[in-house]
C-alpha cells in the first residue's frame, strides 16, 4: 500500500462524506449497526471510523448506558465525523491506531470496523489488537470490499482514469479498497491473530447516484485516488473525473445511475 493511500485530508473528507458515503457505505453501515446492536453490548469500540457512517447508524441503536469509543488514525476524518454526529454523552472520540490500541485488555464487548482492515499495514497485528481488547465472548465485526470486478463503479473509474495516465495508471482502488478480498486469506489471518469462530457472509448491494458525474466525483475527488491523480498531473483532475463520468454513463446510462457493489461481512470470536 502506498503512503498516499492513507491520506484523507484537504477537501477529501467533505467529498467522501457527502458523495462517497451515500454511494457505497450507507447500506453496509446500516447492516453493521444492526449486527452490532443485536449483541446488546455494554461497551463498543469502533476503529477506522472514517467520516462516521457507522457511528451515525449505530449510536441510536445502543442502550443509554453503553460506552461507545469511536477512533480513527486520521484526525481530519475524525473531526468531520464528530461534527456530523452532534453531542452524545455516550461517545468518546479518540485518535488511535488500530494496530496499537490505547485501551486495556478485555475492555469491550464488540469491536467494529467498516472498510478499514484493507488499510492496515499489518492485518494480523490489527486483528490481534482487536482480540486483545475484547472481553471473553466478545465479537469483532468488520467488512472488506470484494474484488473490484464485483464493484461496478469502482471498476469503471479505474479503467477510465488509467486511460488518462496510460504510462503510470493510478491503481488505488484496485490496490487498497479492493485488494483484500480473498476469503481464505482473511480466515487465515484471523486465525493467526487468535480467532477461532469466524463467520463470513458475501453481501451484494446496489450503489445509486443521482448522476454519473456525482459518482465519478466521489471516487476521483473523495478518496485517495485524488492524491494519485494530482501526483501525476494536478491539472488533469477534472479531466480524469469527466472521463470517469463518461465511462459510467456509457455503461449505466444517463441520469440517475445504479451499479452492483459487493463486500464480505465478517464476525469473529475468540
C-alpha positions in Angstrom: 0.0 0.0 0.0 1.3 3.4 -1.0 1.6 6.1 1.7 -0.8 8.3 -0.3 -3.5 5.6 0.1 -3.8 6.6 3.8 -4.1 10.3 3.3 -7.7 11.6 3.8 -7.1 15.4 4.0 -7.9 18.7 2.3 -11.3 18.5 0.6 -11.3 14.7 0.6 -13.3 14.3 3.8 -16.1 16.6 2.6 -16.4 14.8 -0.8 -16.1 11.5 0.9 -18.9 12.1 3.3 -21.3 14.0 1.0 -20.9 11.8 -2.1 -19.0 8.6 -1.2 -20.9 7.6 1.9 -24.4 7.7 0.3 -23.0 6.0 -2.8 -21.4 2.8 -1.3 -21.1 3.0 2.5 -24.6 3.7 4.0 -26.2 0.3 3.2 -23.3 -1.6 4.8 -23.2 0.8 7.7 -26.9 0.1 8.4 -26.3 -3.6 8.2 -23.2 -3.4 10.5 -25.1 -1.3 13.0 -27.9 -3.9 13.2 -25.3 -6.7 13.7 -23.5 -4.9 16.5 -26.7 -3.8 18.3 -28.1 -7.3 18.2 -25.3 -8.4 20.6 -26.6 -5.9 23.2 -23.1 -4.7 24.0 -22.2 -2.7 27.1 -19.1 -1.3 25.5 -18.3 -0.8 21.8 -15.0 0.2 20.1 -15.1 1.4 16.6 -11.8 1.6 14.7 -11.1 3.3 11.4 -14.4 5.2 11.8 -13.8 7.5 8.8 -16.4 10.2 8.5 -18.8 8.4 10.9 -21.2 6.5 8.7 -21.4 3.5 11.1 -21.4 5.8 14.2 -24.5 7.7 12.9 -26.2 4.4 12.2 -25.2 2.6 15.4 -25.5 5.2 18.1 -29.3 5.4 18.0 -29.5 1.6 18.4 -27.4 1.4 21.5 -28.8 1.5 25.1 -28.4 4.7 27.1 -25.7 3.4 29.4 -23.4 1.9 26.6 -19.8 3.1 26.4 -19.0 3.9 22.7 -15.5 4.8 21.8 -15.0 6.0 18.2 -11.5 6.1 16.8 -9.6 6.8 13.6 -6.0 7.2 12.7 -6.8 10.3 10.6 -7.7 13.3 12.7 -9.4 15.4 9.9 -11.8 12.5 9.2 -12.5 12.0 13.0 -13.1 15.8 13.4 -15.6 15.7 10.5 -17.3 12.6 11.9 -17.7 14.3 15.4 -19.1 17.5 13.8 -21.6 15.5 11.9 -22.7 13.4 14.9 -23.6 16.2 17.3 -23.3 15.8 21.1 -23.8 12.3 22.5 -22.6 11.8 26.0 -22.0 8.1 25.4 -19.5 8.7 22.6 -15.8 9.3 23.2 -13.9 10.5 20.1 -10.2 9.5 20.1 -7.5 9.4 17.5 -6.0 5.9 17.7 -4.0 3.4 15.6 -5.9 0.2 15.2 -2.5 -1.6 15.3 -1.6 -0.1 18.7 -4.9 0.4 20.5 -4.5 2.5 23.7 -7.0 0.5 25.7 -6.8 -2.1 28.4 -7.2 -5.8 27.7 -10.8 -7.1 27.8 -12.4 -3.6 27.7 -15.1 -4.0 25.1 -17.9 -6.4 24.1 -17.7 -5.6 20.4 -15.0 -4.1 18.2 -16.3 -3.0 14.8 -14.5 -1.7 11.8 -16.2 -0.7 8.5 -13.9 -1.0 5.4 -10.8 -0.2 7.4 -8.9 -3.5 7.5 -7.7 -3.1 3.9 -5.6 -0.1 5.1 -3.9 -1.9 8.0 -0.2 -2.3 7.2 -0.2 -5.5 9.2 -3.6 -7.0 9.4 -2.7 -9.9 11.8 -1.4 -7.3 14.2 -4.6 -5.3 13.8 -6.7 -8.3 14.4 -4.7 -9.3 17.4 -5.2 -5.9 18.9 -9.0 -6.2 18.4 -8.9 -9.6 20.1 -6.8 -8.3 23.0 -9.3 -5.6 23.9 -12.4 -7.9 23.6 -13.9 -9.4 26.7 -14.5 -13.2 26.8 -17.3 -13.9 24.4 -16.8 -10.6 22.6 -17.1 -10.2 18.8 -15.0 -8.5 16.2 -17.3 -7.3 13.4 -15.8 -5.9 10.2 -16.2 -5.8 6.5 -14.0 -5.5 3.4 -14.8 -5.0 -0.2 -14.8 -7.9 -2.6 -12.7 -7.8 -5.8 -13.1 -4.7 -7.9 -14.7 -6.6 -10.8 -17.7 -7.1 -8.5 -18.0 -3.4 -7.8 -19.2 -1.7 -11.0 -18.5 2.0 -10.5 -15.0 1.4 -8.9 -14.1 -0.8 -11.9 -15.4 1.8 -14.4 -13.5 4.6 -12.8 -10.2 2.7 -12.5 -10.2 1.9 -16.3 -11.2 5.4 -17.2 -8.5 7.1 -15.1 -5.9 4.6 -16.4 -6.6 5.8 -19.9 -5.7 9.4 -18.8 -2.4 8.2 -17.5 -1.5 5.2 -19.7 2.2 5.1 -18.7 1.5 5.2 -15.0 -2.1 4.3 -14.3 -3.4 5.1 -10.8 -4.3 1.8 -9.1 -5.5 3.0 -5.6 -9.0 1.4 -5.9 -7.8 -2.0 -7.1 -4.7 -2.0 -4.9 -6.2 -1.0 -1.5 -10.0 -0.8 -1.1 -10.4 -3.9 -3.4 -7.1 -5.5 -2.8 -8.1 -7.6 0.2 -10.9 -9.9 -1.0 -9.5 -13.4 -0.6 -11.8 -15.1 1.9 -9.2 -17.9 2.6 -6.6 -15.3 3.4 -9.0 -13.4 5.7 -9.7 -16.6 7.6 -6.0 -17.5 7.9 -5.0 -14.0 9.2 -7.8 -14.0 11.7 -6.8 -17.5 12.9 -3.2 -16.3 13.3 -4.5 -13.5 15.5 -6.2 -16.0 17.7 -9.8 -16.0 16.5 -11.4 -19.5 16.3 -15.0 -18.8 15.4 -15.0 -17.0 12.0 -18.2 -16.4 10.0 -18.1 -14.7 6.6 -21.0 -13.5 4.5 -20.6 -12.2 1.0 -23.2 -9.5 0.6 -24.2 -7.6 -2.5 -25.9 -4.3 -2.5 -26.8 -1.6 -5.1 -24.9 1.6 -5.4 -27.0 4.5 -6.6 -26.2 8.1 -7.6 -28.2 11.0 -8.9 -25.7 11.2 -11.8 -22.7 9.7 -13.3 -20.8 12.9 -12.6 -21.5 12.7 -8.9 -20.4 9.0 -8.8 -17.2 9.9 -10.6 -16.5 12.9 -8.4 -17.0 10.7 -5.3 -14.3 8.3 -6.4 -11.9 10.7 -8.1 -12.1 13.5 -5.5 -13.5 11.9 -2.4 -10.9 9.2 -2.0 -7.0 9.0 -2.0 -7.4 8.3 -5.8 -7.3 12.1 -5.9 -3.8 12.0 -4.4 -2.6 9.7 -7.1 -4.1 11.8 -9.9 -2.7 15.0 -8.6 0.7 13.5 -8.0 0.8 12.7 -11.8 -0.7 16.0 -13.0 -3.0 18.1 -10.8 -4.3 20.0 -13.8 -5.9 16.7 -15.1 -8.0 16.1 -12.0 -11.2 17.4 -13.7 -10.3 15.7 -17.0 -9.9 12.4 -15.2 -13.2 13.0 -13.3 -15.1 13.7 -16.6 -13.6 10.6 -18.3 -14.7 8.5 -15.3 -18.2 10.1 -15.5 -18.4 9.3 -19.2 -17.4 5.7 -18.6 -20.2 5.3 -16.0 -22.7 6.9 -18.4 -21.6 4.5 -21.2 -22.2 1.5 -19.0 -25.1 2.6 -16.9 -27.0 5.3 -18.9 -27.8 9.0 -18.5 -29.5 10.5 -15.4 -29.6 8.6 -12.2 -27.3 5.5 -12.2 -27.1 2.3 -10.3 -24.4 -0.4 -10.1 -23.6 -3.5 -8.2 -21.4 -3.3 -5.1 -20.2 -6.4 -3.1 -18.4 -6.9 0.2 -17.5 -9.6 2.7 -19.0 -9.2 6.2 -17.1 -10.9 9.0 -18.0 -11.8 12.6 -15.1 -13.3 14.5 -14.9 -14.5 18.1 -12.1 -15.9 20.2 
